[in-house]
């Protein structure tokens, strides 16, 4: 029998890791503000943090939440969170395209901020979901069964 690669536990861990990474970077950006004044010659690190926190982490969070919705239970709340994750995935994908291929005129490209805002919103929803599940555990099954 082949071992399942996608399990409930792995998707939940993935959701939490990406959500905490996005929220953690927002806290660090709020605390430190401008990293260039603190650390000299940090441009490569800042580009890595920029691309990962503003684009790749919200994209990965949307994918893992959608995957978790498919693997986990099929309640109304998971459906709503899955729809929000799908919208986030679409918006972040569009923002990556918009950032890489900016419009032809002069203007301010804020695709990274839109992408990050959707990532932070989804991270807060995921954090709220796990907080509610921890405070008010389901009496029927505490851990959904993984589909094979």
Backbone torsions as a table, in degrees:
resi	resn	phi	psi	omega
1	UNK	NA	130.2	179.9
2	UNK	-75.3	142.4	179.2
3	UNK	-78.9	138.8	178.7
4	UNK	-71.1	128.6	177.9
5	UNK	-80.9	-38.4	-178.9
6	UNK	-100.0	111.5	178.4
7	UNK	-122.6	166.0	179.5
8	UNK	-61.3	-43.8	-177.1
9	UNK	-65.0	-42.0	-179.1
10	UNK	-67.4	-39.3	179.1
11	UNK	-69.0	-37.1	177.4
12	UNK	-65.9	-40.1	176.9
13	UNK	-64.4	-42.3	178.2
14	UNK	-62.2	-43.0	177.4
15	UNK	-59.1	-47.5	-178.0
16	UNK	-66.6	-38.5	180.0
17	UNK	-63.2	-48.5	-179.3
18	UNK	-67.8	-39.0	178.8
19	UNK	-64.9	-43.6	179.0
20	UNK	-69.0	-32.2	176.6
21	UNK	-65.0	-44.9	-180.0
22	UNK	-65.3	-45.0	179.3
23	UNK	-67.9	-35.8	178.1
24	UNK	-65.4	-41.6	177.3
25	UNK	-67.8	-32.9	177.2
26	UNK	-68.6	-36.0	176.0
27	UNK	-66.7	-43.8	178.8
28	UNK	-64.5	-39.9	177.1
29	UNK	-65.5	-34.3	177.2
30	UNK	-70.6	-35.8	-178.9
31	UNK	-76.5	-51.6	-173.0
32	UNK	-87.4	-24.9	178.9
33	UNK	68.0	-97.2	-177.4
34	UNK	-104.2	110.7	-178.1
35	UNK	-71.4	-23.0	-176.3
36	UNK	-66.4	-28.3	178.3
37	UNK	-75.9	-25.0	-177.9
38	UNK	-87.4	-48.1	-175.6
39	UNK	-117.9	119.5	175.6
40	UNK	-77.0	154.3	177.2
41	UNK	55.1	50.2	-176.8
42	UNK	-115.3	18.3	-173.6
43	UNK	-61.3	-42.1	-179.8
44	UNK	-64.5	-41.5	177.7
45	UNK	-64.3	-40.5	179.3
46	UNK	-66.3	-36.5	176.2
47	UNK	-65.7	-39.8	177.6
48	UNK	-63.6	-44.6	177.9
49	UNK	-65.9	-40.3	179.9
50	UNK	-60.4	-53.8	-176.9
51	UNK	-67.7	-37.2	-178.1
52	UNK	-74.2	-44.0	-175.8
53	UNK	-78.6	-35.1	-174.4
54	UNK	-89.9	-23.9	-177.3
55	UNK	-126.0	-54.6	-171.2
56	UNK	-72.2	-39.7	-179.7
57	UNK	-68.2	-43.9	174.5
58	UNK	-63.6	-34.5	177.1
59	UNK	-66.1	-46.5	179.0
60	UNK	-66.7	-35.2	177.5
61	UNK	-65.1	-42.8	177.3
62	UNK	-61.6	-40.7	179.3
63	UNK	-66.3	-45.4	-178.2
64	UNK	-69.4	-33.8	177.6
65	UNK	-68.1	-41.9	175.9
66	UNK	-63.6	-41.4	177.5
67	UNK	-64.5	-40.7	176.5
68	UNK	-64.7	-33.1	177.1
69	UNK	-67.8	-37.5	178.5
70	UNK	-72.7	-37.1	-176.6
71	UNK	-82.9	-38.5	-174.7
72	UNK	-81.2	-162.5	-177.2
73	UNK	-64.6	165.0	-177.1
74	UNK	-116.4	53.0	177.6
75	UNK	-85.4	172.4	180.0
76	UNK	-64.0	-40.0	-178.7
77	UNK	-65.8	-38.7	178.4
78	UNK	-69.2	-31.9	176.0
79	UNK	-65.8	-43.6	179.6
80	UNK	-64.3	-43.9	178.8
81	UNK	-65.7	-35.4	176.0
82	UNK	-64.7	-39.3	176.9
83	UNK	-65.9	-42.2	177.7
84	UNK	-63.3	-39.4	177.6
85	UNK	-66.0	-37.6	177.1
86	UNK	-65.0	-41.8	176.9
87	UNK	-63.9	-42.5	178.1
88	UNK	-62.0	-43.2	179.1
89	UNK	-61.5	-42.6	178.5
90	UNK	-65.3	-46.5	-177.4
91	UNK	-65.4	-42.6	-179.7
92	UNK	-66.3	-40.2	177.1
93	UNK	-61.6	-43.4	177.6
94	UNK	-64.8	-38.6	-179.8
95	UNK	-66.9	-35.8	176.0
96	UNK	-63.6	-45.0	177.2
97	UNK	-61.7	-43.0	-178.6
98	UNK	-65.7	-35.8	-179.6
99	UNK	-73.4	-39.5	-179.1
100	UNK	-74.1	-38.5	178.7
101	UNK	-117.7	82.3	-176.5
102	UNK	-68.4	160.5	177.3
103	UNK	-60.9	160.1	-172.9
104	UNK	-70.1	-29.4	-176.3
105	UNK	-83.9	173.7	173.6
106	UNK	-74.5	135.0	179.9
107	UNK	-179.7	174.3	-179.3
108	UNK	-97.8	123.6	178.8
109	UNK	-92.3	116.7	-178.7
110	UNK	-116.2	25.7	-177.4
111	UNK	-61.8	-38.0	-179.6
112	UNK	-66.0	-35.0	178.7
113	UNK	-71.7	-37.9	177.1
114	UNK	-65.3	-44.6	178.9
115	UNK	-61.5	-43.9	-179.6
116	UNK	-66.9	-37.4	178.4
117	UNK	-64.1	-42.9	176.8
118	UNK	-66.2	-36.0	176.4
119	UNK	-66.0	-41.6	178.2
120	UNK	-66.5	-40.6	179.0
121	UNK	-62.9	-45.1	178.2
122	UNK	-66.2	-36.0	177.2
123	UNK	-63.5	-42.0	177.5
124	UNK	-65.4	-37.6	177.8
125	UNK	-65.8	-42.0	178.8
126	UNK	-65.7	-42.5	177.2
127	UNK	-62.3	-40.5	176.8
128	UNK	-65.2	-38.9	178.6
129	UNK	-61.3	-46.2	-179.3
130	UNK	-71.9	-30.9	175.6
131	UNK	-66.2	-45.2	178.7
132	UNK	-64.0	-40.7	178.5
133	UNK	-66.0	-30.8	179.6
134	UNK	-76.8	-40.0	-178.0
135	UNK	-75.9	-42.7	-179.7
136	UNK	-117.0	80.0	-177.8
137	UNK	-68.2	147.5	177.6
138	UNK	-73.0	136.3	-177.7
139	UNK	-83.7	-22.8	-177.4
140	UNK	-71.8	-63.5	177.1
141	UNK	-140.7	127.5	179.7
142	UNK	-81.4	-24.0	-180.0
143	UNK	-129.6	116.7	-179.0
144	UNK	-64.1	150.9	-179.6
145	UNK	-79.3	137.1	179.0
146	UNK	-77.8	132.7	177.8
147	UNK	-78.1	143.9	178.9
148	UNK	-110.7	NA	NA
